[in-house]
Amino acid sequence: MRSRIQWLTALCLGLACSLAAAQPAAWPNKPIRIVVGFAPGTPPDIFARLYGDYASKQLGVPVVIDNKPGTAGNLAADTVAKAPADGYTYLYNLSTGFTINPYIYSKLPYDPQKDFVPVATTMRQGLVLIAPTKFPAKSVKELVAAAKAKPGTISHASYGAGSPSHLIVEWLKDETGAEMIHVPYRGSPVADLIGGQVDTLMEPIATGYPLISGGRANALAYSGETRHPAMPDVPTLSEVVPGLTMMSWHGLWAAAATPAPIVTRFNALMVQASKDPDLAKRIRDLNSEPLGLTQAEMVAMVRRDADIYSRIVKAKNIRVD
């Protein structure tokens, strides 16, 4: 009898130890790192810090922003893909890291689909098609008409081949038959646009609206599904070409093997952050929209945008390496 009791005791202790080993330590119990693929002071960095500060206050641990700019966010993505999948390292990136980069780079050091799990969305903003104040066309319809009348004489600047500012205009050109010259920039084309060296630019609303409200550029159209509340008189692109809508958005990703309970909890925290009145106001003050979605909704958005962008990239044979 005694041996049986000893055996049962040993068995229970063994099971207890096994269960303890199987359960992850209380999360979080150390600093969390958010790797941002862009330099300090850029929009992704600003929004990552807003959400990181909120997470730090709610979780009671430091949240460290680690800037690793380079190759349109690919360097940061590679860092996170190879980091321990323990719930303490996240990638903060533009959606384009998963909806455009896989198609414009012939080879990436990671697999965007297999090496990551989507965690949460944070914000989104549309882009506004702007032109110099002296540019004759004051609407997309006038722009298209002018481009058709004199093919190849009107230019559209962008933040580089394969960027949203490039691909959205290529989409517009395909749908309308307008022939325009693409002028890619490594940096910002804004100065040249204001100076009249280039004719149009698809600019994120956060940086485009101050140019418009300050009288330095004219707004021709907005890329969102509905008109922007700050520009109620500016039509959407979809009012000219039905279905032509595209938003730029940011999100958080983690290494694929990150424990699901941790990912679920972090998603819930980010959704909560997007609904926080103070944080939401700060985001709207930047002419952007807080965006707290479920993981499933985030996956659907990636799929929708990737389907559109990949079609344009393949049709135009756009490569950056």
N, C-alpha and C positions, 0 to 999 in steps of 0.2 A: 504493500500500500504506500509505504513511504517512497519507494522508488518511483511509483506512478505519479505521486504528487511532485516529486523532484523533476520528473520528465515533463509534466504539464507546466510547471513553473519555468523551466528552461525554454519550453516551446513558446510560452507567452512572452517571455523576455526577448526571445529571438524575433517574434513577430513585431513586438513593439519597436525594437531596434530597426527592423526592416522598414516599418511604416515611417519611422522618424527620418530614416535616410531618404525615403521616397518623397517626403514632403519638403518643398523648398523652404529655406529660411524665411522668416517674416520679411516681406517686401514692402517698402524699401528700408534697408538698414545701412545704406551708405550713399554717397553722392551719385546722382544720375548725370550722365553726359549726353548732351544733344549736339550732334555734329552737323554743322551748317556748311553747305557747299559754296558759300559766297562770303565776300569780305565784310568786316564790321561796318555798320552804317548803311548797308544795302537793305532793301525791303525784306528779304528773307531773314536777315539777321535781326532786324527790328521786331518782326512778328515772332520769331523764335524766342527772343528775350521776353516779350510780353507773356507768352504762354509758359515759358520756363519759370518766370517769377511766380506766376499763379500756381504752377505745380509745386514749386518749392514751399510756398506758404501752406498749401493743403496737405502735403505729404510730410513736412517737417524735416526734409533733408535738402542739402544744397543741390541745385540744378546748374550744371556748368555748361556754358555755351562754348563749343570748340569749333572755331572757324577754319575750314580747310577748302579755300577757294581753288578752283581749277577745273578746266574742261567741262563747263556747264553743269557742275554738280557731281560729275563722275568720280572725282577723287574722294569726296566725302562719302559717296555711296559705296565705293570700294572699301573704305575704312570700316564702315558699319557692317558690311557683308562679311568681313573677316573678323569682327569683334566677337567676344563671348556672347552667346545668346542667353543672357541671364536677366534681361529686363533692365539693365543699367546703361545701355547705350542705344540711342535712337538717331535716326537720320531725319533732319528737317530739310525738306527739299521742295522745289517747285514741282508741280505735277509733270512738267515736261521731262523730268528725269525718267519717267516711266511711260510717257505717252509719245515722246518725240525721239529722245536720245537713242533708244534701241534700234531706230530705223535710219538715223543719219550717221551713226558711227558703225563702221564695218565690223569692229571687234571691241567688246567691252570686257574688262577683267572680272566681271561678275555676271550672273544671270538675273536680270530684273524680275523675272517671274518666279524663279525657283529659290533665290537667295534671300528674299524679303517677305515679310508679312505686313500688310497695311495695318496701321494702328489708328490713325485719326486724321480728319481734315481740320484745318484751323480757320482759314479765311479764303475769300475769293474776290476778284475784281474783274471787270470787263476792260476792254481796250477801246480807245477812241481814235478814229481816223481823223488826223489833223492835217492842216495845210497852212502855208504862210498867209497872212492877212491879205496880201496883194494877189494871191492866186485867184484866177478868174472863177473857177468852179466853186460854188458854195454849197453843193450837195453831192451825194454819191451819183445821182442820176446825171447831173451836169458833168461830173468827173468822167463817168463812163462814156457819155456822149462825146466829150472832148478827146478821150483816148481812142475812140473808134474813128473819129474824124481825122486825127493825125496820129496814126499808130507809131509807137516807139518814141514819142516826143515828151511824154510825161513820165516822171520817175517816182518810184516808191522806195523810200529808205527803210532799213530794218536794222535790228540788233544782231545781224549775222544770218548767214544761210541756215535754214532749218529752225529759226526762232519763230515763236508765235507771230511776231510782227511781220515776218516774211510769209509764213504759210497761210495766214488768214487772208492776206491780200491776194496770194496765188489762188486761193479758193474763190475769192470775189472775181478775179480775172477769168477763171474757168467758167463761172456761172454766167457772166455777162458778155464775154467775148472781148473785153477791153484789153488792149495791148499796151503795157507799161514796162518801163525799164526798172529792174531791181538793182538797187545800190546798197550792198551790205556794208555795215560798219562793225568794227571791233569794239568801239565804245558807243557813246550816245550820239545819235544823228541830230539831236534837238537844235544845237547851235546852227548847223547848216540848214535845217529846215526853216528856222526863224529868219536866217539870212537870205533865204530864197535859192540856195544852191541845190536843194532837192524839193520836190513838189508835195509829197505826202509822206505820212508816217503813221503807222498803227502803234499808238503809245498807251501804256497802261494808264488807267484813269487816275490813279493816285498821283502820278507825275504830270499827266496831261491836263487835268482840270486846272491847276494853277496857271498854266500857259493860256488856257482859254479864258478863264475869268479875268486874267490880267491883260487881256487884249493883245497877246503876243502871237496867237495862232487861232485859226478858225476850226470849229468842230464840224465834220461832215457826217459822221455816223458813229454809233456806239455798238459794240459787239454783243452786248447782253441780250437776254430774251425780252426784256422790257426796257423802256427808256430810263435813263439814270435820273433819280430824283433831283440831282443838282443841275441837270441839263434837260428839263422836260420838253424843250423845243427841238432837241436834237434827235432825229429818228434813229431807229436801230437798223443794222444791216439787213435784218430779216424782213423789214418793211419794204426793202428793195428786192432782196433775194430770199424768198421764203425758206426757212430752215437754216439760214446761215447765222448761227449763233455760236459763240465760243467765249468761255471765261477762263481766266488764268487763276489757278488756285494753288494753295500750299498744303502740305500734309506732313505727317510723321510716319516713318516706317521703322521696322526693327528686323534684326536677323531672323531668318525663317524658323529656326528652332526655339525661339523665345517662348516660354511657357504661356499657354493660352490664357490662364487665369490672370496673369500679369498684363497681357495685352488688353484683355477685356476691361480690367480695372483702369488702365491708363486711357483707354478710349472713353470710358465713362467720365473720367476727370476732365478730358479735353472738351467733351460735349458740354459739361458743366461750365467750363471756362468760357466757352463761346456764348453762353447764356448769362454770364455774369454782367450786370449792368455797367460797372465801371470799365471792365475790359472791352465790352462790346462798344461802348462809347468811344474809347480810344481808337478802336479799329475803324469805326465809322468816320471819325475825325480825319482819318487818313484816306477817305473816299473809298473804303473797302468794306466788305461785308463779313461778319463773323460766320463761320460755317462749321457747325458741329454735326457730323453725320455718323451713322453706324458704319462698321467695317464693310458690311455688305453694300451699302450705298456708295462707299468710297471705291470699292472694287468696280461697281457699275459705272462710275464716272470715269475711272481710268480706261475701262474698256471702250466706252463711247468716244472719248477724246482720241484714244489710240487708233481706233478704226478710221476716224476722219483724217487725222494727221498722217498716218501710214499710207493712206490712199494717195494723198497729195505728194508725199515724199517719193513714193514709187513712180507716180506718173511723171514727175519732173526730174527723176533720177538725182535727187539731192544727197550729197555726201559731204562731210566736213573733214574726213581723214583719208 
